[in-house]
Amino acid sequence: MASEKHATTVEPIPELGAEQLSKAFAQNHTAHDQRDMKRMGKKQEFMRNFRTVSSIAFTSCVMGTWEILLTSNTSALIAGGLSGLWYQFIWCYVGQTFVVLSLSEMASMAPTAGGQYHWVSEFAPKSAQKALSYASGWLSTLAWQAFVAVDSYICATFIQALITLNNPDYTPERWQTTLLMIAVLVFMGAFNIFLAKWLAFIEGFFAVLHFVAWIPVIVVLWTMTPVKQSAKTVFTEFTGKQMDSQATVL
C-alpha cells in the first residue's frame, strides 16, 4: 500500500533552466536539492555546506575506523582472540552492508536532513507515525549525546597515552581524564558554534590525514612489534571462550 501511495503522489521532476540553476548555486543549494524538495513538497530551509567529497570525509572521520581500533579491540581479543577479532570484522562488514543499502534506499526516496525520524514518519503505518517518529527522534538524539561523551573520553585517553609514551614516569589520573574530556567538549562546542562554515573544509583536511597516516602507523606496528604470531594462530585459534561461535559473537 505504501508503494502505491508514493507512486500516485510523485510527479515528474521538471528540468531546471540555467537561471534557476545559477540561483540555486548562489544560495548554496544544488539542482538535486531543488528537485528533491519539490518532489517532497517541502521548502529548503538550510544551506548546504557539504558536497560529495566533504560528506565522504565527514563519514570517514566520524567512523574513526583504524584510530578507534587501537583502543577498542581489547574486549574482542579477550573474548575471542586474534581469530575472533578477524572473523568479527568480516561478519560486521557483511551485515553493515545490508544496513547501508536499506538506508540508502530510504534516503533516495526521502532525502531530508531529518534522517531516521523522517523516514519513520513517512513509511510507518499511519496510526503509529507520530509515536514512532517521536521515539525515533529522541533515540537518535540520545545516541548522539552518548556518542559525544564516548568520543571526548577517547580523545582524553589518547592524549594521556601520548604523554605516557613521552614521559614513562607519568601516571594517568581519573580527574585528569575528566578535565581533558571537558576541554575537548568545550573546544568542539565552540568550533561548531563559531566556525561551523569551515567544518566541511576541516573535515576534508582530516580525512586526507586519516588516509595518509594509516600507512606509516601500520608499517611501524608491523615492523617494530617484538612478537609476531603465525598465520595459523591469527586465523584458526580462538581463545577466551569454550565455544568458538560464542567468542566470535562477543
N, C-alpha and C positions, 0 to 999 in steps of 0.2 A: 504493500500500500504506500509505503514511504517513497519508493522509487516512482510510482505513478504520480504522486502529488508533486514531486520535484519536476517530473517530466512535463507536467501541464503548466507549471508556473515559470519555467525557464524560457526566456525569449531569445531570439537570435541576437548575437552581440554585434552591434554596428561597428563599422570601421571608423576610426578616428582620423580626422583630417590633420594636415600639417600644423594648422593654427592651434588646434586642440592639443596636439602632442607637445608643441613648444610650451604651451601654457602649463601642461602637466609637469614637464621637467622643471619649469621655473618655480613651481610650487612644491618641489621635491616629491612629486607623485610620478609614477610611471604609467605608461599606456595600459599595462596589465592591471595596475591598481584601479584605474578608472573603469575598465571593462568589468572587473570583478565586483566593484562596489555597485555599479549599475545593475549587474546581473542579480545581486542580492537585494537590491532596493535600498541601499544604505549610502550615506554621505560620509566621505572620508574626513575624519576629524584630526588625525595625527599625521605629521610629516614623516616621510620615510627617511631614516638615517642609514639603514643597512641595505647594501646591494648583495648580489650573489656571493662575491668573494668575501666580503666582510661578514656575511651570515655564516659561511663555512668556517671562517676564522673564529667567530664567536662560539660556534658549536664545539670546535676543537679545544678552545680554551676552557669552556665550561666542563667538558668531559674530563679534562686532565690527563686521561689515559696513562702514559708511562710515568708521569710525575707522581700521580696518586698511587700507582702500583708500588713505588719504592717504600711506601709506609703502610699500605693496606693489605699486603699479602701475608701477614703473619698468621691470621686465623686459618687461611687456606693451607698454608704449609703445615700447621699443627694438625689440622683435621684430615688432610689427605696426602700431604707430602708433595713432592715435585710432580708426580704423575697426576695427582688430584688437581693441582693448580693448572696444569697444562690442559687437561680434558675439560676442566671447568670453563676455560676461556673459549674453547671450541663450542661447547654447548650454549654458553651465553651469547656468543656471536650469532649462532644459528637462530636461537629463539628471538633475539633482539631484531633480527632481520624482518621477521613477520610482524613484530610490533611497529617498526618503522614503516613498513609497507601499508599497514592499516591506517596509520596516522597520516601518511602522505595522501592516501585516497580521500580521507575526510578533509584534509587541507585543500585539496584541489576542488572539492565541492563547495566548501565554505572557508575561503582564505581570509579570515579575520584575525586581528590581534588577540581576540578573546580566547582562542585556542579551545582547550578541552571543554570548558563550561558552555561555550557557544555551540560546540558540536553536540553536546548532550541535549541542549535545548532544541536543536534542530532535528535530531534523529531519534530522540526518545519518544515513547507514546505520549500523546497529547495530555492525558490525565496526570502524567508524572513529570512533565517537562520542567515545571518551576521548581519542584522539590529536588529533583535530581541535579538540575543545573546549579541550584543554590549550594547543594552539598559538594558538587564537583569544584565549584569556585573556591569555597573555603578550604577544602582539602588541598587544592593546588597552592593556595596562599600559605597554609601551614607547612606544606612541603618545602616551599621556597625559604621560609623562615628557618626551618631546620637545616636546610642546605647551607644557608649563610652562616649559621652557628658552627657547623662542621667545617666549612671552608676556612673560617677565621681560625679555628683550632688547628687545622692542618698547617696553615701559614705560620702560626706561632711556634709549633713544634719544629717546623723546618728551620726557622731562624735559630732556635735553641740548638738544633743539631749542627748547624754551621758553626755556631760559637764553640760547641764541644770539639769539633774537628780541629779548630784553630787554637783552642785552649783546653788541653786534656784535664786541667785542674778544675774546670768549671763544672758545677753541679746544678742541673736544672731544678728549679723550684716551681711548685704549682702556682704560687701567687705571681711569679714572673710570667708564666704561660697566660694567666688571666689578663695581666696588664698588656701583654703583646696582642692578645685577642681584641681587647678594647681599642688599641691603637690601629689595628687592621680594620676594624669595623668603622672607626671614625674616618679613616682615610677613604675607604670605599664609599661611605655615605657622602663625604664632601665631594668626591670625584663625580658621583652620579648627580649631585645637585648643581654644581657649578661648572663642570666640564663635560656634561653629557653629549654635547655636539661633537666632541673629539673621541667619543667612545668607539665608533666604527674604525677610525684610524689607529687607535691604540690596540684594538683587538687584532687588526691586521698585522701590526708590528710584532705583537706577542705570538701570533700564530706562526710567523716566519721563524721567530726564535724557538718556538715549540718544536717545529720540524727539524730545524738545523741542529739544535742542541742534543736531539735524541741520538745522533750518530756518535759523537765523542763520548757521551755518557755510557752507551752500550759498549763501545770499544774499550773504555777504561775498566768497566766492571768485568768484561770478558777476559781481558789480558792480565789484570792485576789481582784477580781473586786467588787466594792461596790454595784453595781446594777445588778441584774440578771433578764433577760427577760424570759417570759413564752414561752413554745413551740408554742402556738398559735400566739404570736407576731412574733416569728422568722420565722415561716413557712407560715403564711397566711396574714399578714398585710403589704401591700405595702404603702410607704409614699413618699412624694415629688412630685408626679405627679398625675393628674386626671385619667389617663389610666394606668392600671397595665402592659399591654403589652409594652407601651412606656417606662415605668420606667425600666422594665427588659432589654429592648434593650439598653437603655442608660447606 
